[in-house]
Amino acid sequence: MINPNRRKRLLGLLSEHAGASVEQLCDWLNASAATVRRDIAWLAERNMLTRTRGGAERLEPKRKPFALSGESFQANLERNRPQKQAIARHAADLCDDGETIIINGGTTTFMMVEYLAHKRLKILTNSFLMAERLLTTSENQIIVPGGQVYREQNVILSPFDNDITQHHYAGKMFMGVYGLSMLGLMEVDPLLIQAEKRLLSQAEQLIVLVDSSKFSRKAGLILCGLNRVSWLITDTGVADAAVQMMEQAGVKVVTVAPVQEREPALQD
């Protein structure tokens, strides 16, 4: 395996297992200890992993070099993390190798990255953070719109109507939103509305990823009605009334239990 592919695989393994020893990585990568140590050193110098005694660990979100995303994104990433991880994992399980999917910029959708590391997909995303992470941890084909990067919202938005991404079709679009109500999907930022509406028309199924707290949040902007939503994935803390509201609108609802905290990886 050439160096770039082996290093991508190494990062993908750390994304999946949180941490690993040199011996474990040698076994998984079918590489020598010297080669693995060189890869760890190379990636650590570029702040892509954390070296440990006898191995390496993935970078936790608060230590990742994503300062451009703003503190609000990082804070939201940590809020209801076990619920969001479970939702993201279930969403990734719906993706089959070879298909084209769309993923918008959001904290729950961003967590899909970990579970897409070993997929072989064509992924269109307007999230520059997601695009960067997928490029370094997976072999997925990544497509991003051309345009300006809006750091606070974590989106790339083209000022032109004929952006190249409009020529791509996807069977599924995965989206996170600020809140939900009987009126539809809600956002607080007009820029996000603009970015997301461009992608909505390019997908057959819209799959919404929200933790149960989103049902109590209200906003002044409606992105689309519930009739546009095919599936909703949320956590088991969701109220029965919220599930009934979605099902009455024709939305298929899936509830998943929050993930359990991982045990620390064993080190030499």
NUMI-512876 format. One record per residue (C-alpha): x, y, z; residue in one letter. Coordinates in nm, 4 decimals, decimal comma. Example, Ala and Ser with C-alpha at 12.3 -4.5 7.8 and 13.67 -1.06 7.14 Angstrom:
% residues 2
+----------+----------+----------+---------+
:       c1 :       c2 :       c3 : residuo :
+----------+----------+----------+---------+
:   1,2300 :  -0,4500 :   0,7800 :       a :
:   1,3670 :  -0,1060 :   0,7140 :       s :
+----------+----------+----------+---------+
***
This chain:
% residues 268
+----------+----------+----------+---------+
:       c1 :       c2 :       c3 : residuo :
+----------+----------+----------+---------+
:   0,0000 :   0,0000 :   0,0000 :       m :
:   0,1441 :   0,3409 :  -0,0959 :       i :
:   0,1993 :   0,5938 :   0,1785 :       n :
:  -0,1043 :   0,8245 :   0,1190 :       p :
:  -0,3494 :   0,5333 :   0,1140 :       n :
:  -0,1902 :   0,3676 :   0,4158 :       r :
:  -0,2038 :   0,6925 :   0,6116 :       r :
:  -0,5672 :   0,7452 :   0,5179 :       k :
:  -0,6391 :   0,3925 :   0,6358 :       r :
:  -0,4510 :   0,4568 :   0,9597 :       l :
:  -0,6582 :   0,7689 :   1,0280 :       l :
:  -0,9739 :   0,5785 :   0,9452 :       g :
:  -0,8836 :   0,3063 :   1,1948 :       l :
:  -0,8205 :   0,5628 :   1,4674 :       l :
:  -1,1510 :   0,7296 :   1,3824 :       s :
:  -1,3220 :   0,3939 :   1,4359 :       e :
:  -1,1307 :   0,2689 :   1,7397 :       h :
:  -1,0341 :   0,5996 :   1,9096 :       a :
:  -0,6823 :   0,4709 :   1,9780 :       g :
:  -0,4513 :   0,1807 :   1,8979 :       a :
:  -0,1064 :   0,0463 :   1,9723 :       s :
:   0,1687 :   0,0171 :   1,7135 :       v :
:   0,1258 :  -0,3615 :   1,7210 :       e :
:  -0,2468 :  -0,3343 :   1,6462 :       q :
:  -0,1841 :  -0,0940 :   1,3603 :       l :
:   0,0854 :  -0,3219 :   1,2166 :       c :
:  -0,1640 :  -0,6073 :   1,2109 :       d :
:  -0,4482 :  -0,4010 :   1,0609 :       w :
:  -0,2289 :  -0,2308 :   0,8000 :       l :
:  -0,0060 :  -0,5292 :   0,7222 :       n :
:   0,2953 :  -0,3037 :   0,7701 :       a :
:   0,6137 :  -0,3148 :   0,9750 :       s :
:   0,6486 :  -0,1400 :   1,3102 :       a :
:   0,9060 :   0,0992 :   1,1646 :       a :
:   0,6691 :   0,1969 :   0,8839 :       t :
:   0,3789 :   0,2498 :   1,1212 :       v :
:   0,5913 :   0,4631 :   1,3545 :       r :
:   0,7039 :   0,6785 :   1,0603 :       r :
:   0,3415 :   0,7256 :   0,9526 :       d :
:   0,2381 :   0,8185 :   1,3062 :       i :
:   0,5209 :   1,0724 :   1,3279 :       a :
:   0,4313 :   1,2182 :   0,9853 :       w :
:   0,0636 :   1,2553 :   1,0749 :       l :
:   0,1378 :   1,3899 :   1,4241 :       a :
:   0,3587 :   1,6637 :   1,2775 :       e :
:   0,0566 :   1,7766 :   1,0731 :       r :
:  -0,1756 :   1,7702 :   1,3745 :       n :
:  -0,3861 :   1,4866 :   1,2302 :       m :
:  -0,3512 :   1,2500 :   1,5274 :       l :
:  -0,2076 :   1,2378 :   1,8789 :       t :
:   0,1018 :   1,0276 :   1,9504 :       r :
:   0,0859 :   0,8178 :   2,2652 :       t :
:   0,3317 :   0,5900 :   2,4413 :       r :
:   0,3369 :   0,2870 :   2,2149 :       g :
:   0,0694 :   0,4011 :   1,9702 :       g :
:  -0,1609 :   0,6792 :   1,8595 :       a :
:  -0,5040 :   0,8275 :   1,9275 :       e :
:  -0,7487 :   1,0159 :   1,7102 :       r :
:  -0,7812 :   1,3872 :   1,7714 :       l :
:  -1,0845 :   1,4744 :   1,9776 :       e :
:  -1,3015 :   1,7575 :   1,8367 :       p :
:  -1,1805 :   2,0177 :   2,0818 :       k :
:  -0,8207 :   1,9462 :   1,9742 :       r :
:  -0,8791 :   1,9326 :   1,5987 :       k :
:  -0,7351 :   2,2130 :   1,3869 :       p :
:  -1,0722 :   2,3564 :   1,2967 :       f :
:  -1,0583 :   2,6982 :   1,4610 :       a :
:  -1,2071 :   2,8526 :   1,1485 :       l :
:  -1,5382 :   2,6816 :   1,2220 :       s :
:  -1,5965 :   2,9008 :   1,5252 :       g :
:  -1,6678 :   2,8146 :   1,8866 :       e :
:  -2,0393 :   2,7760 :   1,8240 :       s :
:  -1,9862 :   2,4757 :   1,5968 :       f :
:  -1,7547 :   2,3113 :   1,8493 :       q :
:  -1,9991 :   2,3764 :   2,1331 :       a :
:  -2,2847 :   2,2310 :   1,9314 :       n :
:  -2,0707 :   1,9316 :   1,8412 :       l :
:  -2,0392 :   1,8399 :   2,2091 :       e :
:  -2,4051 :   1,9013 :   2,2939 :       r :
:  -2,6001 :   1,5712 :   2,3090 :       n :
:  -2,2999 :   1,3910 :   2,1594 :       r :
:  -2,4075 :   1,0298 :   2,2451 :       p :
:  -2,7448 :   1,0880 :   2,0795 :       q :
:  -2,5910 :   1,2486 :   1,7724 :       k :
:  -2,3354 :   0,9712 :   1,7339 :       q :
:  -2,6052 :   0,7053 :   1,7367 :       a :
:  -2,8104 :   0,8973 :   1,4817 :       i :
:  -2,5065 :   0,9484 :   1,2574 :       a :
:  -2,4109 :   0,5811 :   1,2771 :       r :
:  -2,7593 :   0,4691 :   1,1751 :       h :
:  -2,7607 :   0,7189 :   0,8885 :       a :
:  -2,4271 :   0,5895 :   0,7589 :       a :
:  -2,5624 :   0,2346 :   0,7686 :       d :
:  -2,8250 :   0,3417 :   0,5130 :       l :
:  -2,5526 :   0,4176 :   0,2578 :       c :
:  -2,4517 :   0,1483 :   0,0101 :       d :
:  -2,1160 :   0,1417 :  -0,1657 :       d :
:  -2,1303 :   0,2921 :  -0,5123 :       g :
:  -2,4205 :   0,5304 :  -0,4595 :       e :
:  -2,4218 :   0,9104 :  -0,4606 :       t :
:  -2,5391 :   1,0929 :  -0,1490 :       i :
:  -2,5656 :   1,4545 :  -0,0359 :       i :
:  -2,4784 :   1,5667 :   0,3179 :       i :
:  -2,5311 :   1,9199 :   0,4435 :       n :
:  -2,3195 :   2,1022 :   0,6983 :       g :
:  -2,4265 :   2,0355 :   1,0587 :       g :
:  -2,2939 :   1,8796 :   1,3766 :       t :
:  -2,4972 :   1,5580 :   1,3591 :       t :
:  -2,4287 :   1,5098 :   0,9892 :       t :
:  -2,0587 :   1,5846 :   1,0539 :       f :
:  -2,0469 :   1,2855 :   1,2883 :       m :
:  -2,1318 :   1,0606 :   0,9941 :       m :
:  -1,7683 :   1,1000 :   0,8854 :       v :
:  -1,6485 :   0,8438 :   1,1385 :       e :
:  -1,8899 :   0,5818 :   1,0075 :       y :
:  -1,8290 :   0,6537 :   0,6390 :       l :
:  -1,4540 :   0,5946 :   0,6627 :       a :
:  -1,4694 :   0,2500 :   0,5030 :       h :
:  -1,7444 :   0,3207 :   0,2505 :       k :
:  -1,6967 :   0,3751 :  -0,1217 :       r :
:  -1,9415 :   0,6533 :  -0,2051 :       l :
:  -1,9679 :   0,9670 :  -0,4118 :       k :
:  -2,0453 :   1,2371 :  -0,1540 :       i :
:  -2,1602 :   1,5873 :  -0,2384 :       l :
:  -2,1327 :   1,8165 :   0,0613 :       t :
:  -2,1364 :   2,1902 :   0,1254 :       n :
:  -1,9470 :   2,1389 :   0,4544 :       s :
:  -1,5784 :   2,2234 :   0,4191 :       f :
:  -1,5034 :   2,0483 :   0,7497 :       l :
:  -1,6687 :   1,7292 :   0,6342 :       m :
:  -1,4950 :   1,7425 :   0,2963 :       a :
:  -1,1522 :   1,7855 :   0,4593 :       e :
:  -1,2069 :   1,5011 :   0,7039 :       r :
:  -1,3408 :   1,2586 :   0,4429 :       l :
:  -1,0478 :   1,3324 :   0,2136 :       l :
:  -0,7968 :   1,2414 :   0,4843 :       t :
:  -0,9745 :   0,9409 :   0,6384 :       t :
:  -1,1531 :   0,7657 :   0,3529 :       s :
:  -1,1467 :   0,6650 :  -0,0122 :       e :
:  -1,4859 :   0,8226 :  -0,0839 :       n :
:  -1,5120 :   1,0554 :  -0,3833 :       q :
:  -1,5845 :   1,4067 :  -0,2534 :       i :
:  -1,7597 :   1,6850 :  -0,4440 :       i :
:  -1,7945 :   2,0384 :  -0,3072 :       v :
:  -1,9552 :   2,3487 :  -0,4570 :       p :
:  -1,7339 :   2,6303 :  -0,5763 :       g :
:  -1,7813 :   2,9522 :  -0,3865 :       g :
:  -1,7201 :   3,1315 :  -0,0612 :       q :
:  -1,6532 :   2,9547 :   0,2671 :       v :
:  -1,8742 :   3,0801 :   0,5505 :       y :
:  -1,6863 :   2,9777 :   0,8610 :       r :
:  -1,9524 :   3,0303 :   1,1270 :       e :
:  -2,2137 :   2,8302 :   0,9375 :       q :
:  -1,9621 :   2,5693 :   0,8138 :       n :
:  -2,0906 :   2,5881 :   0,4538 :       v :
:  -1,9558 :   2,6622 :   0,1090 :       i :
:  -2,1989 :   2,8672 :  -0,0988 :       l :
:  -2,1624 :   2,9633 :  -0,4624 :       s :
:  -2,2946 :   3,3043 :  -0,5718 :       p :
:  -2,3808 :   3,1561 :  -0,9116 :       f :
:  -2,6978 :   2,9698 :  -1,0025 :       d :
:  -2,5166 :   2,7380 :  -1,2425 :       n :
:  -2,2746 :   2,5867 :  -0,9926 :       d :
:  -2,1333 :   2,2530 :  -1,1100 :       i :
:  -2,2901 :   2,0662 :  -0,8177 :       t :
:  -2,6346 :   2,1211 :  -0,9696 :       q :
:  -2,5485 :   1,8577 :  -1,2298 :       h :
:  -2,5233 :   1,5843 :  -0,9654 :       h :
:  -2,8171 :   1,3698 :  -0,8566 :       y :
:  -2,8375 :   1,1717 :  -0,5333 :       a :
:  -3,0730 :   0,9035 :  -0,4120 :       g :
:  -3,0446 :   1,0294 :  -0,0546 :       k :
:  -2,9757 :   1,3634 :   0,1126 :       m :
:  -2,8857 :   1,3693 :   0,4820 :       f :
:  -2,9675 :   1,6945 :   0,6572 :       m :
:  -2,9555 :   1,8393 :   1,0052 :       g :
:  -3,1740 :   2,1375 :   1,0958 :       v :
:  -3,2143 :   2,3878 :   1,3772 :       y :
:  -3,5643 :   2,2744 :   1,4705 :       g :
:  -3,8868 :   2,1070 :   1,3606 :       l :
:  -4,2553 :   2,1885 :   1,3895 :       s :
:  -4,5790 :   2,0932 :   1,2192 :       m :
:  -4,4975 :   2,3659 :   0,9658 :       l :
:  -4,1759 :   2,1970 :   0,8579 :       g :
:  -3,7981 :   2,2161 :   0,8951 :       l :
:  -3,6783 :   2,5397 :   1,0527 :       m :
:  -3,3570 :   2,7408 :   1,0396 :       e :
:  -3,2445 :   3,0709 :   1,1921 :       v :
:  -2,9890 :   3,1707 :   0,9292 :       d :
:  -3,0995 :   3,2875 :   0,5798 :       p :
:  -2,7610 :   3,1816 :   0,4442 :       l :
:  -2,8225 :   2,8218 :   0,5506 :       l :
:  -3,1669 :   2,8313 :   0,3912 :       i :
:  -3,0090 :   2,9436 :   0,0656 :       q :
:  -2,7383 :   2,6763 :   0,0757 :       a :
:  -2,9724 :   2,3915 :   0,1668 :       e :
:  -3,2486 :   2,4739 :  -0,0797 :       k :
:  -2,9963 :   2,4432 :  -0,3615 :       r :
:  -2,9277 :   2,0845 :  -0,2637 :       l :
:  -3,2836 :   1,9776 :  -0,1819 :       l :
:  -3,3901 :   1,9636 :  -0,5445 :       s :
:  -3,1077 :   1,7254 :  -0,6317 :       q :
:  -3,2048 :   1,4329 :  -0,4063 :       a :
:  -3,4836 :   1,1799 :  -0,4251 :       e :
:  -3,5125 :   1,1089 :  -0,0526 :       q :
:  -3,4559 :   1,3620 :   0,2254 :       l :
:  -3,3390 :   1,2023 :   0,5496 :       i :
:  -3,3372 :   1,4388 :   0,8475 :       v :
:  -3,1002 :   1,3763 :   1,1395 :       l :
:  -3,1988 :   1,5483 :   1,4641 :       v :
:  -3,1633 :   1,4693 :   1,8306 :       d :
:  -3,4833 :   1,4929 :   2,0365 :       s :
:  -3,4021 :   1,8417 :   2,1694 :       s :
:  -3,4656 :   1,9882 :   1,8236 :       k :
:  -3,8401 :   1,9360 :   1,8589 :       f :
:  -3,8567 :   2,2040 :   2,1277 :       s :
:  -3,6646 :   2,4654 :   1,9259 :       r :
:  -3,8427 :   2,7298 :   1,7231 :       k :
:  -3,7099 :   2,9555 :   1,4498 :       a :
:  -3,8421 :   3,2205 :   1,2164 :       g :
:  -3,7462 :   3,0623 :   0,8820 :       l :
:  -3,9068 :   2,7590 :   0,7163 :       i :
:  -3,6792 :   2,5568 :   0,4921 :       l :
:  -3,9420 :   2,3160 :   0,3615 :       c :
:  -4,2596 :   2,1385 :   0,4671 :       g :
:  -4,2687 :   1,7985 :   0,6327 :       l :
:  -4,4086 :   1,6532 :   0,3115 :       n :
:  -4,0594 :   1,6823 :   0,1609 :       r :
:  -3,9092 :   1,4581 :   0,4336 :       v :
:  -3,8867 :   1,0832 :   0,3661 :       s :
:  -3,7177 :   0,9669 :   0,6874 :       w :
:  -3,6371 :   1,1160 :   1,0244 :       l :
:  -3,3726 :   0,9631 :   1,2510 :       i :
:  -3,3766 :   1,0760 :   1,6133 :       t :
:  -3,2977 :   0,9383 :   1,9582 :       d :
:  -3,5138 :   0,7415 :   2,1968 :       t :
:  -3,5717 :   1,0493 :   2,4129 :       g :
:  -3,8147 :   1,1936 :   2,1602 :       v :
:  -4,1693 :   1,2563 :   2,2839 :       a :
:  -4,4504 :   1,0365 :   2,1538 :       d :
:  -4,6389 :   1,3462 :   2,0362 :       a :
:  -4,3430 :   1,4492 :   1,8200 :       a :
:  -4,3253 :   1,1063 :   1,6592 :       v :
:  -4,7003 :   1,1109 :   1,5942 :       q :
:  -4,6711 :   1,4542 :   1,4325 :       m :
:  -4,4057 :   1,3293 :   1,1923 :       m :
:  -4,5851 :   1,0043 :   1,1112 :       e :
:  -4,9112 :   1,1872 :   1,0445 :       q :
:  -4,7211 :   1,3954 :   0,7905 :       a :
:  -4,6109 :   1,0756 :   0,6146 :       g :
:  -4,2571 :   1,0715 :   0,7544 :       v :
:  -4,0994 :   0,7407 :   0,8546 :       k :
:  -3,9448 :   0,7810 :   1,2002 :       v :
:  -3,6508 :   0,5779 :   1,3322 :       v :
:  -3,5393 :   0,6111 :   1,6948 :       t :
:  -3,1967 :   0,4960 :   1,8133 :       v :
:  -3,0484 :   0,4624 :   2,1611 :       a :
:  -2,7529 :   0,6903 :   2,2477 :       p :
:  -2,4117 :   0,5304 :   2,2047 :       v :
:  -2,2258 :   0,4155 :   2,5129 :       q :
:  -1,8988 :   0,5837 :   2,6085 :       e :
:  -1,6002 :   0,3992 :   2,4664 :       r :
:  -1,3463 :   0,2462 :   2,6973 :       e :
:  -0,9964 :   0,3939 :   2,6700 :       p :
:  -0,7710 :   0,2118 :   2,4253 :       a :
:  -0,5024 :  -0,0055 :   2,5843 :       l :
:  -0,1479 :   0,1146 :   2,5342 :       q :
:   0,1925 :  -0,0460 :   2,5785 :       d :
+----------+----------+----------+---------+
***
